[in-house]
Amino acid sequence: MTERSPPRPEPGRPPLDPIFPQLTSDGSTPQEELIGFIAFGLYEEARREWASEFRDREGRYPDESDVRAYEKSWTASRVEGLRSASVQLLAAYADVVARQLETELLRGALKGRFWRGVGVWLFSAVCFALVALGVFVALSRSGIDPVTVARDLARPLRSASPPATASPPSAEAPILPPANEEADGDGRPRQGAPPRRPR
C-alpha cells in the first residue's frame, strides 16, 4: 500500500476571501467587530446578487477569474460604504429595540403602579376606619357621647350680647314686630301670621 500525499491548494487563489479582513480589521472593540461582521454580510449579499445577474446575463456561473475581477472591483470607498451601511442598519435596529423596550417598560410601570396604588388606598382606608372606630369606642366607654359632641361642634355659635353696631331704639318710634310676624296677646311675636298693613 502506498500512501497518497494530500492535494496541494492551487497557488493562484487565496484560501480566504480578501474582503473579509478589510471589513473586520478595525475590530478593536466589540462594536467595531459587530459592524465589520454586518458589513461582510452586506458584501456577501451583493456578491450573490452579482453572481445571479452574471448567470442571467452570460448563461453560466462566474468562474475563478470572474470572481477575482469582482473582488478587485471593490475599492476602498466601496468597502467604506459597506461599513457606513452597516452602521446605519445597526443604528436602525437599536432604535427599534429601544422603542420596544421603552414601551414595555412604560406598560409594566403603569400596570404595577396602578395595582400598587389600589393596594395602598385600600390599606389606608382600612387603617382610617379602624382608628375612627377605636376613637368612637374609647370616647363611648369614657362616658362621652361622640355623636352629641359632633353635633355641638357642627352648630354655629350664638352670641349672647347684641351686636355692637346696633343703634338703641328711639323713644318716638314704636317697636313693631317684623313684617312676617304678628304679636300675640302677651307682646311676643307670633310665627306664621300674615303681615299687618299700616293704617
Secondary structure as a PSIPRED ss2 file (coil, helix, strand):
# PSIPRED VFORMAT (PSIPRED V4.0)

   1 M C   1.000  0.000  0.000
   2 T C   1.000  0.000  0.000
   3 E C   1.000  0.000  0.000
   4 R C   1.000  0.000  0.000
   5 S C   1.000  0.000  0.000
   6 P C   1.000  0.000  0.000
   7 P C   1.000  0.000  0.000
   8 R C   1.000  0.000  0.000
   9 P C   1.000  0.000  0.000
  10 E C   1.000  0.000  0.000
  11 P C   1.000  0.000  0.000
  12 G C   1.000  0.000  0.000
  13 R C   1.000  0.000  0.000
  14 P C   1.000  0.000  0.000
  15 P C   1.000  0.000  0.000
  16 L C   1.000  0.000  0.000
  17 D C   1.000  0.000  0.000
  18 P C   1.000  0.000  0.000
  19 I H   0.000  1.000  0.000
  20 F H   0.000  1.000  0.000
  21 P H   0.000  1.000  0.000
  22 Q H   0.000  1.000  0.000
  23 L H   0.000  1.000  0.000
  24 T H   0.000  1.000  0.000
  25 S C   1.000  0.000  0.000
  26 D C   1.000  0.000  0.000
  27 G C   1.000  0.000  0.000
  28 S C   1.000  0.000  0.000
  29 T C   1.000  0.000  0.000
  30 P H   0.000  1.000  0.000
  31 Q H   0.000  1.000  0.000
  32 E H   0.000  1.000  0.000
  33 E H   0.000  1.000  0.000
  34 L H   0.000  1.000  0.000
  35 I H   0.000  1.000  0.000
  36 G H   0.000  1.000  0.000
  37 F H   0.000  1.000  0.000
  38 I H   0.000  1.000  0.000
  39 A H   0.000  1.000  0.000
  40 F H   0.000  1.000  0.000
  41 G H   0.000  1.000  0.000
  42 L H   0.000  1.000  0.000
  43 Y H   0.000  1.000  0.000
  44 E H   0.000  1.000  0.000
  45 E H   0.000  1.000  0.000
  46 A H   0.000  1.000  0.000
  47 R H   0.000  1.000  0.000
  48 R H   0.000  1.000  0.000
  49 E H   0.000  1.000  0.000
  50 W H   0.000  1.000  0.000
  51 A H   0.000  1.000  0.000
  52 S H   0.000  1.000  0.000
  53 E H   0.000  1.000  0.000
  54 F H   0.000  1.000  0.000
  55 R H   0.000  1.000  0.000
  56 D H   0.000  1.000  0.000
  57 R H   0.000  1.000  0.000
  58 E H   0.000  1.000  0.000
  59 G C   1.000  0.000  0.000
  60 R C   1.000  0.000  0.000
  61 Y C   1.000  0.000  0.000
  62 P C   1.000  0.000  0.000
  63 D C   1.000  0.000  0.000
  64 E H   0.000  1.000  0.000
  65 S H   0.000  1.000  0.000
  66 D H   0.000  1.000  0.000
  67 V H   0.000  1.000  0.000
  68 R H   0.000  1.000  0.000
  69 A H   0.000  1.000  0.000
  70 Y H   0.000  1.000  0.000
  71 E H   0.000  1.000  0.000
  72 K H   0.000  1.000  0.000
  73 S C   1.000  0.000  0.000
  74 W C   1.000  0.000  0.000
  75 T C   1.000  0.000  0.000
  76 A H   0.000  1.000  0.000
  77 S H   0.000  1.000  0.000
  78 R H   0.000  1.000  0.000
  79 V H   0.000  1.000  0.000
  80 E H   0.000  1.000  0.000
  81 G H   0.000  1.000  0.000
  82 L H   0.000  1.000  0.000
  83 R H   0.000  1.000  0.000
  84 S H   0.000  1.000  0.000
  85 A H   0.000  1.000  0.000
  86 S H   0.000  1.000  0.000
  87 V H   0.000  1.000  0.000
  88 Q H   0.000  1.000  0.000
  89 L H   0.000  1.000  0.000
  90 L H   0.000  1.000  0.000
  91 A H   0.000  1.000  0.000
  92 A H   0.000  1.000  0.000
  93 Y H   0.000  1.000  0.000
  94 A H   0.000  1.000  0.000
  95 D H   0.000  1.000  0.000
  96 V H   0.000  1.000  0.000
  97 V H   0.000  1.000  0.000
  98 A H   0.000  1.000  0.000
  99 R H   0.000  1.000  0.000
 100 Q H   0.000  1.000  0.000
 101 L H   0.000  1.000  0.000
 102 E H   0.000  1.000  0.000
 103 T H   0.000  1.000  0.000
 104 E H   0.000  1.000  0.000
 105 L H   0.000  1.000  0.000
 106 L H   0.000  1.000  0.000
 107 R H   0.000  1.000  0.000
 108 G H   0.000  1.000  0.000
 109 A H   0.000  1.000  0.000
 110 L H   0.000  1.000  0.000
 111 K H   0.000  1.000  0.000
 112 G H   0.000  1.000  0.000
 113 R H   0.000  1.000  0.000
 114 F H   0.000  1.000  0.000
 115 W H   0.000  1.000  0.000
 116 R H   0.000  1.000  0.000
 117 G H   0.000  1.000  0.000
 118 V H   0.000  1.000  0.000
 119 G H   0.000  1.000  0.000
 120 V H   0.000  1.000  0.000
 121 W H   0.000  1.000  0.000
 122 L H   0.000  1.000  0.000
 123 F H   0.000  1.000  0.000
 124 S H   0.000  1.000  0.000
 125 A H   0.000  1.000  0.000
 126 V H   0.000  1.000  0.000
 127 C H   0.000  1.000  0.000
 128 F H   0.000  1.000  0.000
 129 A H   0.000  1.000  0.000
 130 L H   0.000  1.000  0.000
 131 V H   0.000  1.000  0.000
 132 A H   0.000  1.000  0.000
 133 L H   0.000  1.000  0.000
 134 G H   0.000  1.000  0.000
 135 V H   0.000  1.000  0.000
 136 F H   0.000  1.000  0.000
 137 V H   0.000  1.000  0.000
 138 A H   0.000  1.000  0.000
 139 L H   0.000  1.000  0.000
 140 S H   0.000  1.000  0.000
 141 R H   0.000  1.000  0.000
 142 S C   1.000  0.000  0.000
 143 G C   1.000  0.000  0.000
 144 I C   1.000  0.000  0.000
 145 D C   1.000  0.000  0.000
 146 P H   0.000  1.000  0.000
 147 V H   0.000  1.000  0.000
 148 T H   0.000  1.000  0.000
 149 V H   0.000  1.000  0.000
 150 A H   0.000  1.000  0.000
 151 R H   0.000  1.000  0.000
 152 D H   0.000  1.000  0.000
 153 L H   0.000  1.000  0.000
 154 A H   0.000  1.000  0.000
 155 R C   1.000  0.000  0.000
 156 P C   1.000  0.000  0.000
 157 L C   1.000  0.000  0.000
 158 R C   1.000  0.000  0.000
 159 S C   1.000  0.000  0.000
 160 A C   1.000  0.000  0.000
 161 S C   1.000  0.000  0.000
 162 P C   1.000  0.000  0.000
 163 P C   1.000  0.000  0.000
 164 A C   1.000  0.000  0.000
 165 T C   1.000  0.000  0.000
 166 A C   1.000  0.000  0.000
 167 S C   1.000  0.000  0.000
 168 P C   1.000  0.000  0.000
 169 P C   1.000  0.000  0.000
 170 S C   1.000  0.000  0.000
 171 A C   1.000  0.000  0.000
 172 E C   1.000  0.000  0.000
 173 A C   1.000  0.000  0.000
 174 P C   1.000  0.000  0.000
 175 I C   1.000  0.000  0.000
 176 L C   1.000  0.000  0.000
 177 P C   1.000  0.000  0.000
 178 P C   1.000  0.000  0.000
 179 A C   1.000  0.000  0.000
 180 N C   1.000  0.000  0.000
 181 E C   1.000  0.000  0.000
 182 E E   0.000  0.000  1.000
 183 A E   0.000  0.000  1.000
 184 D C   1.000  0.000  0.000
 185 G C   1.000  0.000  0.000
 186 D C   1.000  0.000  0.000
 187 G C   1.000  0.000  0.000
 188 R C   1.000  0.000  0.000
 189 P E   0.000  0.000  1.000
 190 R E   0.000  0.000  1.000
 191 Q C   1.000  0.000  0.000
 192 G C   1.000  0.000  0.000
 193 A C   1.000  0.000  0.000
 194 P C   1.000  0.000  0.000
 195 P C   1.000  0.000  0.000
 196 R C   1.000  0.000  0.000
 197 R C   1.000  0.000  0.000
 198 P C   1.000  0.000  0.000
 199 R C   1.000  0.000  0.000
